[in-house]
Amino acid sequence: MKTKDYQSILIEIKQNPKVTQRQLSKALGFSLGKLNYLLKNLEKQKLVKINSVKNVKKNNLKKYLLTSKGKSLENLAPDYSYLKLNEQNNDKNLVRKKPFLVAEAGINHNGSISDAKKLIKLAKKYKFDAVKFQKRDLNVCIPEHQRKVMRETPWGYISYFEYKKKIEFNLKQYKELNAYAEKIGIDLFVSCWDINSLKQMKKLNLKYNKIASAMITNLEFLTEVAKEEKKTFISTGMCTMNDIEKAISIFKKFKCKFVLMHSISLYPCDESLLNLNLIRTLKNKFNCEIGYSGHESSVSPSIAAFLLGADYIERHITLDRASWGTDQAASLEEPGLNNLTTLLSKIPIMLGDGKKKFLTEEKKVSKKMRYWEKPNFI
């Protein structure tokens, strides 16, 4: 019996009580055949109950429940997705946990509260830790010369200012979205683009702040954010190392916790321009928490960023990459989110703790292969 396989199934069922066999297969990376074999063994051991639920559209669906015996065993099992066993290693470079995941919904809702809630639900479904939106005072953020520029939009041929008004949520709407996020169990926060918006969002008492790359040179704004002493994600696109140093000095002055997020501000960004090794450079230079905010259309750079030391990963999410909006093409749809979170949960398990072991399973294999050793050397 491969204990980890059985324990990972028990943990997944506990975290997702309504999970189906197909969803379990995707989440754990098991083939349906392997999963079915493991589930039958768990059922024989009276650790799991299998209930068939009749569904007209999808025929019969199998749902899984932990028995009391299964719950007690799951409670004793190490949570391999966070690699608690890894913490026994003294070399911090070898200790990796699942990264903190931020789903950047941004303005991909196009002004629809319904779509915004769908994006929050999507982030929760794929185990993101937080979902983020954006807030602007349009009278401050849109220069006069841009306001009357006409453009084609889903709402007709209207001015840029009118278009931005269509997709901007007010405080009341953000209260509704935050209440929904709290209800389903995910943190919501907002990247503000001006001091007025920052003051508005402060009324919601959100857990985090975010400095967008465009805002990193606005030192007055950074000062107001740092004064809140709320953990802040600082994106570092479209700036110099000197700009980053100035931003850090402000946050240190007000003793405000921060995470530097390596980022390239192109939407979408060509993979050849990502310069992911800067993650190590930032970590070595500033000795602080480091993350990665990606705008590419693929998953692999986020995996590489994690392996290079990013403990926070932010990705734009969308319901449909073909939808209207400048960020949609640089966002991940549901299949991409599934790939991202599945891979990131597996990596800490694969990395292990860096200590050389002669596994019991290996000893059994070696007994068959090492003909020159005594049969009972185990």
N, C-alpha and C positions, 0 to 999 in steps of 0.2 A: 504493500500500500504506500503510495506517495502522499505522505501526510499533508504537504503543502497544497496539493491539488484539492483535497477534501476540505481543508480549512478555508481555502480561498472561496470555495463554493458556499460554505456556511456563512462566511463573512458577507458575501455578495447578497445572499438571500436575506440576511438580517437587515442590511442597509436598504434593500429594495424588495419589500414584501410582495409586491405585485409582479415581480419579474417573471417573464416567460422563458421557456427553454432556449428559444432563438436569441433573446436578449442576453441571457446568461452566457451563451456561446460566444457572442460578440464581445461582451465585457471581459471575459476571462481568456479569450483567444484559444478556446478549445473547439475542436471539431464537434459536430452534433453527435457523431458516433461515440467519441470519447466521453463527452458530457453525459450522454444517456447511460453509458456503462457506470460512470461514477455515481450518478444519481440513484441508479438501481441499488448499488452497494450501500449508499447512505440510507435508502429506504429499508433495506434488509436489516441494517443496524439500528433501525428505529430512531434515526437522527433527523429525518426529513419526511414530511407527509406530502404526497402528490395528489392534488385535487384537479379533476377535469372540469373546466367551465365551458358550458355550451355557448357558442357564439355563431349566429346565423351566417355572418359574413366570412368568418375565419374558421368555420367548423369548430372542432373542440380545441380549446387552449388548456395547456397544463400549467397550473400555478403551484408554487412550492411554499411550504410552511415549515419552519423549524419546530421540532418537538421540544419538550422541556429538556430532554436529554441532549438534543442538538444545541440548544441555547447554552447549556452549561459547558459543553465542549467548545463552542465558539468563543465563549468568554475567556476560556483558558488559552485559546490559540493566539499566537502573536499576530499582529496585523501586518502582514508582509508588505502591503501596499505602502506602508510608511517605514518599513524596515527597522523596527525597534531593536532587533538583534544587532544591527549595524552599529548602534550607539555604544556598544561595548569596546569598539576600536578607538584607540587614543589618537590615531591619525585623522584629523578632521577633514583632510583632503579626500579621504576614502568614504566618509560618512555622507550619504545622500538620501534625503527624504523626497517624497513627492513634492514638486514645486507648488507654490501658491499660484492658483490660476485665476486670472482676471479676464472676463468676457467683455470686450469693448463693444457695446451695442451702439454707442455714439449717436449718430443721427440716422442710422439705418432703418429706423421706424417710420421715417418720412411724415412725422406728425401724427401718426396713428397710435392712440393709447392701446388699442387691441393688439397691434403688431408689437408694440413695446413689451406688453405682457407676454406675448409669445416668445420674444427674445429672452426675457428673464427666465421663463419656463425652460427654454432650450439650454440655457447656461446651467440651470439646476440639474437638468436631466443628465448632463455630461459631467457633473461633479466639479464644476467651477466653484471657486470659493467666494467670488464676488462678481457682480455685473456693474458696468460703468456706463453712464450717459454723459452728455455735454450740456452746459448752460451758458447762454450769452444774453447780455443786454444789447440788443441790436443797435440801439442808438449810440452805444459806445464802440461796439466792435466793427461796425461796417462804416468805412470811410465815405464821406459825402460823394466822392466821385464814382463810387461803385453802386450807390443806391438806386439810380435810375437806369442802370444798364439793363436792357431788355433781353429776355432769354426764353426759350421754349422749355416748358415744364409739364408735368402731368396735370397741372391746374390751368394750362393754357399759356399764352404768350404774355408773360407778366414781368415786372421789374425784379431785379435781384433782391431788393429789400422786401417786396411782397412775398417772394418765394421763401426767404428765410423766416418770415413771420409764420408761414404755413407749417414749418417743421419745428418750431420752437415751443417747448412745453413751459407752462407757467408753474408757479409754486404749488397751486392746488393739484395740478396733474402729477407733479413729482411726489406729493404726499400720497396720492392714490397708488402710484407705482411702488413707492417705498413700503406701503402697507401690504401690497401684494407680495413683494419680495420677502418681507418678514413672515408672511403667512406660509410661504412654501419653503422657508429656511435658507435664504441666501442673502448675503450682504449687498446692499446697493450703495453706490457713491457716484459722485459727479465731478467732472473736470470743469471748473469755471474758467471763463475767459476774460473776466473783469471783476473789479472789486464789488460792484453792485450785486452781481450774481453770487459772489462769494458770501455776501451778507445775507442774501435770501436763503441760500442753501444751508447756512448755519442754523436756521430755525428748525431744520429737520434732524439736527444732531446725528449726522451720518458718521460712520466709523473712520473713513479715510478721506484724504484729499488727493488731488492729482494735478501736477503741473504738466500741461501739454508742451510739446517741444517748442511750439510757436511762442509760448509765454516765458521761456526760461530767461530771456534777456530783460523782462519787465521786472526790475528789481523792487519797485514799489509794490507790485502785486505779490511777489514772492515774500516780501516782508509781512504783508497782511496774512498770507497763508501760514507762514511759520509762527506767527503770534498765536494761532489757534492751538499750537502744540499737538496737532493731530497727525498720526503717521501719514506721510505723503510720498506718493510715487512721483519721481521727477524724470520725465522723458528727456533724452539728450540729443534729439535730432536737430538739424539745422543750426548748429552752434559750434563754438570752439572749446578747447580744453579750458581756456581762461574763463569762458562763460560758465562752465560747470563749476570751476573753483569759486567763482563769485556766488553762485547759487548755494553751494555747500556752506560757505562762510555765513550766509544769512540764517540757514537752518540750524547751524551749530550755535550761533549767537543766541537764538531763542530756545535752544535745547529741544528742538522739534525733530523727532525721529523721521528718517527718510530712507527711500530705496532709490538708487540710481538705475534708470531703465535705459539700457543701450537701445538706440533706435535710429533708423534712417528714414527721413521724412519724404518718401516717394510712394505713390499710391497707384498701382502696386509697385513694389520695389523689386528690381532685377536681383536675383540671387548672387550675382557676381559682385554686387555693390554692398553686400551686407556687413562685411568686415567684422565677423563675429569674434575674432581674436581680441577686439577692443574690450570685450567682457572681462578678460583676464587683466588687461591693462588697467581698466577702471578699478577692479578689485584690488590689485596690487598697489595702485597709486593712492587710493582713498581709504582702503581698509574698511569698507562699509558694505551693507547689503546691496546686492546687484541683481537686476532682473533684465528681461528682454521684452521689448514691445515691437512685435513684428507686423509688417504691412505687406508681406508677400502672399501669394495665392496658394502656397504649398505648406505642408506640415513639417518637412524635414529640417528647416532652419531652426525651428523651435526646439526640436530634439537635440540638435547640435549645440544650441545655446545652453540648454540644461546641462549637457555633458561638459561644457566649458566653464560652468560655475554659476549660471543664472538660477537663483532660487525662487524667482518670480517670473511668470510668463504671462504676457498680455497679448491676446489676439482679438482682432475685430471679428464679430460674428454677424451673420445675416440669415434671413429666411430664404433668400433667393439672390444669388450673385448677379442675376440679370436685371434686378430691380433698379429703379431710378436712384441715382445718388453717386457722389464722388468716391465714397468709401466701399461701395458694394463689391467691386472687383478685387479689392485687397482684403476681403473678409472670407471666413470659412463657413460653409454650409454644414448641415448636420453630418453628412458622411465624414467630412474633414475633422469635425469636432470629435467624432467617435474615434477616428484614427489617432488624433492627438492625445486624448486623455487615456486611451488604452495603452499606447506606447509609453507615455510618461509614468503610468502606474507600474509598468513592468520593469523599467530600467533599474530602479533601486534594488529590485529582487535579483536581477542579473548581475549587478555590480558586486553584490555581496559585501563582506567586511574586509577583504584584502588579506586575510590570514590563511595560510596554507593548511589544508585539512586532508586527511586520508579518510574519506567518507566510508561509512559502513557499507553502503551500496557498492562502492568501488572495491572494497575488500572481497566481496562476494565474486565480483568479476575477475579480480586478480587471482583468486584461488583457482579459477578455471584456466587461466592463461599462463601463469607462472609455474611451469612444470618442474623447474629446478628447486622450488621451495617445498617445504614439508606441507602435506595436505592440511594439517591442523594448526598452521601458523597463526590463524586468527585467534 
